[in-house]
């Protein structure tokens, strides 16, 4: 799951042309909100011009003030709700207005699920020109709280106090998160304790402007299946002052920790991790399970942030793929091999392809750990390896793709249309790029099924699993 993009316009109502109406910053207006945008903002129209209104809900009449005007849309802040949606609720998090982590806590959870289904439908109508796309209701969570297994909080100093949290939306102001409704309680406890120990020992946070200090980021991770926890301190310097005292205090106050790790990132960058990682104490990784599969998670290893929904997502992939045990399955963008290994017991052979060598090495270790003898992993470009294998007579029956938010590379789409596996199962975290890719694949394939899955409740993100079958 992969970061959010800026505002994307929704389709205009039919037979309406873009108006030349001039909007100005500071202008106030009353709008009826028609739908939700891809970032969770309400979408209304002022004299046929699209207006995004943060924290407004579909069906509401709102009074809003314009804060930004672009050629094709405007952005406005919510001044007051004139007619309230029945889906509007009081956000349970006291820091909701400040923290940009969850954009939909003001919306009833069942309404969130319905809106995410509608977002997928609208994307397919707009980009794939499908009037009635086969989109099922969104699969949600019974308890949509405390689902995140990793907290990655920036560290800073405010009013003389050491703080750790997330940046306010569109600013460089840190929101100190003592608690977080969507984080597992174990990660919250680790961050809170680490912050207190760092403060007591006088170990300074890194100050980006002055290029001074030590601690940049605190990363806490918990394994849902085993309860093992890991703390990673990302530092700007190779050395941590009073490191022995730091380790002793952390071990004393957090007895459930099995791993304390340091990652060094001296660069002026927004990227969290640097190239050097070393163990300060304990094991280099924690043990986690996903269904029957076992994984060792090192500090930088990728793992889905919501294990409960990940199992539902992977089960949908398995169901849609319809494997009988006789298929050759290719998993493109395979990462550390989680989807490939989930499907391996149900296929004759599974091959994963991934560009990042470290991820492929992890995938091979995971295959060995889980005794998946019919799974192999390759470093390379799928658009090169897949046609090469096809020319050798090794043609896949099913191809699974799980690309980043930018979607499939055009060269890969061309190679899929050339190799033409019977089925394509597409796992997507961006409905817009998904729909654009589907439109191109429809040259040889039919869209059979679309299943949205809510991986990140109270945010605007929605994951989808889709099935396309070869025509003829």
C-alpha positions as CSV (number, residue, x, y, z in Angstrom):
1,X,0.0,0.0,0.0
2,X,1.8,3.2,-1.6
3,X,1.2,6.9,-1.1
4,X,-1.7,9.1,-2.1
5,X,-1.8,11.5,-5.1
6,X,-3.0,15.0,-5.3
7,X,-6.6,16.0,-6.2
8,X,-7.9,14.2,-9.2
9,X,-11.1,15.5,-10.9
10,X,-14.2,13.4,-10.9
11,X,-16.3,13.2,-14.1
12,X,-18.6,16.2,-14.8
13,X,-22.3,15.5,-15.0
14,X,-23.3,14.4,-18.5
15,X,-24.0,17.0,-21.2
16,X,-22.4,19.7,-19.1
17,X,-19.6,21.8,-20.4
18,X,-16.8,23.4,-18.4
19,X,-18.0,26.9,-17.4
20,X,-15.9,30.0,-17.8
21,X,-17.1,31.1,-14.3
22,X,-14.3,32.9,-12.5
23,X,-13.8,31.8,-8.9
24,X,-11.6,33.8,-6.5
25,X,-9.7,32.8,-3.4
26,X,-11.8,33.9,-0.4
27,X,-15.1,33.6,-2.2
28,X,-17.9,31.9,-0.3
29,X,-20.6,29.7,-1.7
30,X,-23.2,27.1,-0.9
31,X,-22.8,23.7,-2.5
32,X,-24.5,20.4,-2.7
33,X,-21.9,17.6,-2.3
34,X,-22.4,14.9,-4.9
35,X,-19.6,12.3,-4.1
36,X,-16.3,11.7,-2.5
37,X,-13.0,12.3,-4.2
38,X,-9.9,10.1,-4.3
39,X,-8.5,11.8,-1.2
40,X,-11.7,11.7,0.8
41,X,-12.8,15.2,0.1
42,X,-16.4,16.1,-0.8
43,X,-17.1,17.0,-4.5
44,X,-19.6,19.7,-5.5
45,X,-20.1,21.9,-8.5
46,X,-20.3,25.7,-8.6
47,X,-21.8,26.8,-11.9
48,X,-20.5,23.5,-13.4
49,X,-16.9,23.9,-12.0
50,X,-15.7,21.1,-9.7
51,X,-15.1,22.2,-6.1
52,X,-13.3,19.9,-3.6
53,X,-14.4,20.5,0.0
54,X,-12.4,18.8,2.7
55,X,-14.5,17.0,5.4
56,X,-17.8,17.4,3.4
57,X,-19.9,14.3,2.8
58,X,-22.1,13.2,-0.1
59,X,-25.7,14.5,0.1
60,X,-24.8,17.4,2.3
61,X,-25.4,21.1,1.6
62,X,-22.4,23.0,2.8
63,X,-21.2,26.6,3.0
64,X,-17.6,26.7,1.9
65,X,-14.8,29.3,1.2
66,X,-12.5,29.0,-1.8
67,X,-8.8,28.5,-0.8
68,X,-7.3,27.6,-4.2
69,X,-8.4,28.0,-7.8
70,X,-7.0,25.9,-10.7
71,X,-8.1,25.8,-14.4
72,X,-10.2,22.7,-14.0
73,X,-11.2,22.7,-10.3
74,X,-11.2,24.7,-7.1
75,X,-10.5,23.8,-3.5
76,X,-12.5,25.1,-0.6
77,X,-12.6,24.8,3.2
78,X,-15.7,23.8,5.0
79,X,-17.3,26.8,6.8
80,X,-20.4,25.1,8.1
81,X,-22.8,22.2,7.2
82,X,-26.2,23.6,6.2
83,X,-27.9,20.2,5.7
84,X,-26.1,17.3,7.4
85,X,-25.7,13.8,6.0
86,X,-27.1,10.9,8.2
87,X,-23.6,9.3,7.7
88,X,-21.9,12.2,9.6
89,X,-20.6,11.2,13.0
90,X,-18.3,12.7,15.7
91,X,-14.7,11.6,15.1
92,X,-13.6,9.5,18.0
93,X,-9.9,10.7,17.8
94,X,-9.3,14.0,19.8
95,X,-6.5,14.9,17.3
96,X,-8.6,14.4,14.2
97,X,-8.6,18.0,13.2
98,X,-4.8,18.4,13.5
99,X,-3.5,15.0,12.3
100,X,-3.7,14.2,8.6
101,X,-3.5,10.4,9.1
102,X,-7.3,9.6,8.8
103,X,-9.4,11.7,6.5
104,X,-12.8,9.9,7.0
105,X,-13.3,9.5,10.8
106,X,-16.2,12.0,10.5
107,X,-18.1,9.4,8.3
108,X,-20.0,6.3,9.6
109,X,-18.0,3.2,8.7
110,X,-20.7,1.5,6.6
111,X,-21.0,4.7,4.6
112,X,-17.2,4.7,4.1
113,X,-17.5,1.2,2.6
114,X,-20.3,2.2,0.3
115,X,-18.4,5.4,-0.8
116,X,-15.3,3.3,-1.6
117,X,-17.4,1.0,-3.8
118,X,-18.8,4.1,-5.6
119,X,-15.4,5.5,-6.1
120,X,-14.3,2.3,-7.9
121,X,-17.5,2.3,-10.0
122,X,-17.0,6.0,-11.0
123,X,-13.4,5.4,-12.0
124,X,-14.4,2.5,-14.3
125,X,-17.2,4.5,-15.8
126,X,-14.8,7.5,-16.5
127,X,-11.6,5.7,-17.6
128,X,-12.8,2.3,-18.9
129,X,-16.1,3.6,-20.4
130,X,-18.0,0.8,-18.6
131,X,-21.6,1.9,-17.8
132,X,-22.4,-0.8,-15.3
133,X,-19.1,-2.3,-14.1
134,X,-19.3,-5.5,-12.0
135,X,-18.2,-4.0,-8.7
136,X,-19.1,-6.0,-5.6
137,X,-19.7,-4.3,-2.2
138,X,-16.5,-3.4,-0.3
139,X,-15.2,-6.0,2.1
140,X,-14.7,-4.2,5.5
141,X,-13.6,-5.0,9.0
142,X,-15.7,-6.1,11.9
143,X,-13.6,-3.8,14.2
144,X,-12.0,-1.1,12.0
145,X,-9.7,0.2,14.8
146,X,-6.2,-0.8,16.0
147,X,-5.4,-2.5,12.7
148,X,-2.0,-1.0,11.8
149,X,1.0,-3.2,12.7
150,X,3.6,-0.5,12.2
151,X,4.0,3.1,13.5
152,X,6.5,5.3,11.7
153,X,6.6,8.6,13.5
154,X,8.9,11.6,12.9
155,X,10.7,13.0,15.9
156,X,11.1,16.7,16.7
157,X,11.0,19.3,19.5
158,X,8.2,21.7,20.2
159,X,8.1,24.2,23.0
160,X,11.1,22.5,24.5
161,X,9.4,19.1,24.5
162,X,10.4,16.0,22.5
163,X,7.5,14.9,20.3
164,X,6.8,12.1,17.8
165,X,4.0,11.8,15.3
166,X,2.8,12.8,11.8
167,X,3.0,16.1,10.0
168,X,-0.2,18.1,9.6
169,X,-1.6,18.0,6.1
170,X,0.2,20.4,3.8
171,X,2.6,21.6,6.6
172,X,5.9,20.8,8.3
173,X,4.2,21.0,11.8
174,X,4.4,17.8,13.8
175,X,1.4,16.5,15.6
176,X,2.5,14.7,18.8
177,X,0.6,11.4,18.9
178,X,0.5,10.0,22.4
179,X,-2.3,7.7,21.2
180,X,-3.6,6.7,17.8
181,X,-7.0,5.0,17.2
182,X,-5.8,3.0,14.1
183,X,-2.5,1.8,15.5
184,X,-2.1,-1.5,17.4
185,X,-1.8,-0.6,21.1
186,X,1.7,-2.3,21.3
187,X,3.2,0.1,18.7
188,X,1.7,3.1,20.5
189,X,3.2,1.9,23.8
190,X,6.7,1.5,22.2
191,X,6.7,4.9,20.6
192,X,5.5,6.6,23.9
193,X,8.1,4.8,25.9
194,X,11.0,5.4,23.4
195,X,10.1,9.1,23.4
196,X,10.2,9.3,27.2
197,X,13.5,7.5,27.4
198,X,15.1,9.6,24.7
199,X,13.9,12.8,26.6
200,X,15.2,11.6,30.0
201,X,18.7,10.7,28.6
202,X,18.9,14.0,26.7
203,X,19.4,12.3,23.3
204,X,18.4,15.1,20.9
205,X,16.0,14.9,17.9
206,X,17.4,15.7,14.5
207,X,16.8,19.3,13.3
208,X,16.6,19.4,9.6
209,X,17.2,23.1,9.2
210,X,20.3,23.2,11.4
211,X,21.4,19.7,10.4
212,X,22.0,19.0,14.1
213,X,20.8,16.3,16.5
214,X,20.5,12.5,16.3
215,X,17.0,10.9,16.2
216,X,15.0,11.3,13.0
217,X,12.3,8.7,13.2
218,X,10.9,6.1,15.6
219,X,9.6,3.0,13.9
220,X,7.6,0.4,16.1
221,X,6.4,-2.9,14.6
222,X,4.3,-5.7,16.2
223,X,3.7,-9.2,14.8
224,X,0.0,-9.8,15.2
225,X,0.3,-13.6,15.3
226,X,3.2,-13.9,17.7
227,X,3.1,-10.7,19.7
228,X,6.8,-10.0,19.1
229,X,7.8,-6.4,18.8
230,X,10.6,-4.4,17.3
231,X,11.9,-0.9,17.7
232,X,13.9,0.8,15.0
233,X,15.6,4.2,15.6
234,X,16.5,6.1,12.4
235,X,19.4,8.4,13.2
236,X,21.2,11.1,11.3
237,X,24.5,10.1,12.9
238,X,26.3,6.7,13.1
239,X,26.7,7.0,16.9
240,X,23.9,7.4,19.5
241,X,24.9,9.1,22.8
242,X,24.5,7.0,25.9
243,X,23.4,4.1,23.8
244,X,24.1,1.4,26.5
245,X,21.8,3.3,28.9
246,X,19.2,3.7,26.2
247,X,19.1,0.0,25.4
248,X,18.9,-1.0,29.1
249,X,16.0,1.4,29.8
250,X,14.1,0.3,26.7
251,X,14.6,-3.4,27.6
252,X,13.5,-2.7,31.2
253,X,10.4,-0.8,30.3
254,X,9.4,-2.8,27.2
255,X,10.0,-6.5,28.1
256,X,8.1,-7.7,25.1
257,X,10.7,-6.2,22.7
258,X,12.8,-8.8,20.9
259,X,14.6,-6.5,18.6
260,X,16.2,-3.0,18.9
261,X,17.7,-1.8,15.6
262,X,19.4,1.4,14.4
263,X,19.2,2.6,10.8
264,X,21.5,5.5,9.8
265,X,20.3,8.1,7.3
266,X,22.6,11.1,7.2
267,X,21.1,12.5,3.9
268,X,18.9,15.5,3.5
269,X,15.9,13.6,2.2
270,X,12.3,12.8,2.9
271,X,13.0,9.1,2.5
272,X,12.9,7.6,6.0
273,X,15.5,4.8,5.8
274,X,19.2,5.1,5.0
275,X,21.5,2.4,3.6
276,X,23.0,1.2,6.9
277,X,21.1,-1.0,9.4
278,X,22.6,-2.7,12.5
279,X,21.2,-4.5,15.5
280,X,21.7,-2.7,18.8
281,X,20.2,-5.6,20.8
282,X,18.3,-8.8,20.3
283,X,17.4,-10.5,17.1
284,X,17.6,-8.8,13.7
285,X,13.9,-9.7,12.9
286,X,10.6,-10.6,14.4
287,X,8.5,-13.7,13.6
288,X,5.1,-13.1,12.0
289,X,2.4,-15.4,10.4
290,X,-0.1,-14.8,7.7
291,X,-2.6,-17.7,7.6
292,X,-0.3,-20.8,7.5
293,X,2.7,-18.9,6.2
294,X,5.6,-17.8,8.4
295,X,7.8,-14.7,7.8
296,X,10.8,-13.1,9.5
297,X,10.4,-9.3,9.4
298,X,13.7,-7.4,9.5
299,X,13.5,-3.6,10.1
300,X,13.2,-2.7,6.4
301,X,11.3,-5.7,5.2
302,X,8.0,-4.8,3.5
303,X,4.9,-6.4,5.0
304,X,1.2,-5.4,4.7
305,X,0.2,-2.9,7.4
306,X,-3.2,-4.5,8.1
307,X,-2.7,-8.3,8.5
308,X,-6.4,-9.1,9.1
309,X,-7.5,-7.5,5.8
310,X,-4.5,-8.8,4.0
311,X,-5.7,-12.4,4.5
312,X,-9.1,-11.4,3.1
313,X,-7.5,-9.7,0.2
314,X,-5.3,-12.7,-0.6
315,X,-8.2,-15.1,-0.2
316,X,-10.1,-13.0,-2.8
317,X,-7.1,-13.3,-5.2
318,X,-7.1,-17.1,-4.6
319,X,-10.9,-17.3,-5.2
320,X,-10.9,-15.1,-8.3
321,X,-7.8,-17.0,-9.8
322,X,-9.8,-20.2,-9.6
323,X,-6.8,-22.4,-9.4
324,X,-7.1,-26.2,-9.9
325,X,-3.5,-27.3,-9.2
326,X,-2.6,-27.6,-12.9
327,X,-1.7,-24.0,-13.7
328,X,1.5,-22.1,-14.2
329,X,1.0,-18.8,-12.4
330,X,3.2,-15.7,-12.7
331,X,3.2,-13.1,-9.9
332,X,4.5,-9.8,-11.3
333,X,5.7,-7.1,-8.9
334,X,5.9,-9.9,-6.5
335,X,7.9,-8.1,-3.8
336,X,8.8,-10.4,-0.9
337,X,6.6,-13.2,-2.4
338,X,3.6,-13.0,-0.1
339,X,0.9,-13.4,-2.8
340,X,2.9,-16.0,-4.7
341,X,3.4,-18.1,-1.6
342,X,-0.3,-17.7,-0.7
343,X,-1.2,-19.2,-4.0
344,X,1.6,-21.8,-4.4
345,X,-0.3,-24.7,-2.7
346,X,-3.1,-24.4,-5.3
347,X,-1.0,-24.1,-8.5
348,X,1.4,-26.5,-10.3
349,X,4.1,-23.9,-10.4
350,X,4.5,-20.3,-9.3
351,X,7.1,-17.8,-10.6
352,X,7.5,-14.4,-9.1
353,X,9.2,-11.5,-10.9
354,X,10.5,-8.4,-9.1
355,X,13.0,-5.6,-10.0
356,X,14.4,-5.1,-6.5
357,X,17.1,-7.8,-5.7
358,X,16.8,-7.5,-1.9
359,X,13.0,-8.2,-2.2
360,X,13.7,-11.3,-4.4
361,X,16.2,-12.6,-1.8
362,X,13.6,-12.2,0.9
363,X,11.0,-14.0,-1.3
364,X,13.4,-16.9,-1.8
365,X,14.0,-17.2,1.9
366,X,10.3,-17.0,2.6
367,X,9.7,-19.8,0.0
368,X,12.3,-22.0,1.7
369,X,10.9,-21.2,5.2
370,X,7.5,-22.3,4.1
371,X,8.7,-25.3,2.0
372,X,7.1,-24.0,-1.2
373,X,9.1,-26.1,-3.6
374,X,7.0,-25.1,-6.6
375,X,7.7,-21.4,-6.1
376,X,10.7,-19.6,-7.6
377,X,11.6,-15.9,-7.8
378,X,13.5,-13.9,-10.4
379,X,15.1,-10.5,-10.6
380,X,14.1,-8.6,-13.7
381,X,11.5,-6.9,-15.7
382,X,8.2,-8.8,-16.2
383,X,7.8,-7.3,-19.8
384,X,11.2,-9.0,-20.7
385,X,11.0,-12.3,-18.8
386,X,7.4,-13.2,-19.5
387,X,7.6,-13.0,-23.4
388,X,11.1,-14.7,-23.2
389,X,9.6,-17.7,-21.3
390,X,6.6,-17.7,-23.7
391,X,8.9,-18.1,-26.7
392,X,10.5,-21.0,-24.9
393,X,7.1,-22.6,-24.6
394,X,6.5,-21.7,-20.9
395,X,3.2,-19.8,-21.2
396,X,1.3,-18.8,-18.0
397,X,-2.3,-19.8,-17.4
398,X,-2.8,-17.1,-14.8
399,X,-0.9,-13.8,-14.3
400,X,-1.3,-11.8,-11.0
401,X,-0.1,-8.2,-11.0
402,X,0.1,-6.0,-7.9
403,X,1.8,-2.8,-9.1
404,X,2.4,0.5,-7.3
405,X,-0.1,3.4,-7.4
406,X,1.1,4.4,-10.9
407,X,-0.3,1.2,-12.3
408,X,1.1,-1.1,-15.1
409,X,3.9,0.1,-17.4
410,X,2.7,0.3,-21.0
411,X,5.4,-2.1,-22.0
412,X,4.0,-4.7,-19.6
413,X,0.5,-4.2,-20.9
414,X,1.8,-4.8,-24.4
415,X,3.5,-8.0,-23.3
416,X,0.4,-9.2,-21.5
417,X,-1.6,-8.6,-24.7
418,X,1.1,-10.5,-26.6
419,X,1.4,-13.5,-24.3
420,X,-2.3,-13.6,-23.5
421,X,-2.7,-15.7,-20.4
422,X,-6.2,-17.1,-19.8
423,X,-6.7,-15.0,-16.7
424,X,-5.3,-11.7,-15.3
425,X,-5.8,-11.0,-11.7
426,X,-5.0,-7.4,-10.9
427,X,-4.5,-6.2,-7.3
428,X,-4.7,-2.4,-7.2
429,X,-4.4,0.4,-4.6
430,X,-5.5,3.2,-7.1
431,X,-8.9,3.0,-8.8
432,X,-7.9,5.6,-11.4
433,X,-4.8,3.9,-12.7
434,X,-6.6,0.5,-12.4
435,X,-9.4,1.7,-14.7
436,X,-7.0,3.2,-17.2
437,X,-5.1,-0.1,-17.4
438,X,-8.4,-2.1,-17.7
439,X,-9.3,0.1,-20.7
440,X,-6.1,-1.0,-22.5
441,X,-6.4,-4.7,-21.6
442,X,-10.0,-4.8,-22.9
443,X,-8.5,-5.1,-26.4
444,X,-8.1,-8.8,-25.7
445,X,-9.8,-9.3,-22.3
446,X,-13.2,-9.0,-20.6
447,X,-13.7,-7.6,-17.2
448,X,-15.5,-10.3,-15.2
449,X,-15.3,-9.2,-11.5
450,X,-14.2,-6.3,-9.3
451,X,-13.9,-6.8,-5.5
452,X,-13.0,-3.7,-3.4
453,X,-11.3,-4.4,0.0
454,X,-10.9,-1.8,2.7
455,X,-7.3,-2.1,3.8
456,X,-7.2,1.2,5.6
457,X,-10.5,2.1,7.4
458,X,-11.1,5.8,8.0
459,X,-8.9,6.8,5.1
460,X,-9.8,7.4,1.4
461,X,-7.7,4.4,0.2
462,X,-9.4,1.4,-1.3
463,X,-7.7,-1.8,-2.6
464,X,-9.3,-3.8,-5.4
465,X,-8.9,-7.3,-6.8
466,X,-10.2,-7.7,-10.4
467,X,-10.5,-10.6,-12.8
468,X,-10.1,-10.3,-16.5
469,X,-10.5,-13.3,-18.8
470,X,-9.2,-13.7,-22.4
471,X,-11.8,-13.3,-25.1
472,X,-12.4,-16.3,-27.4
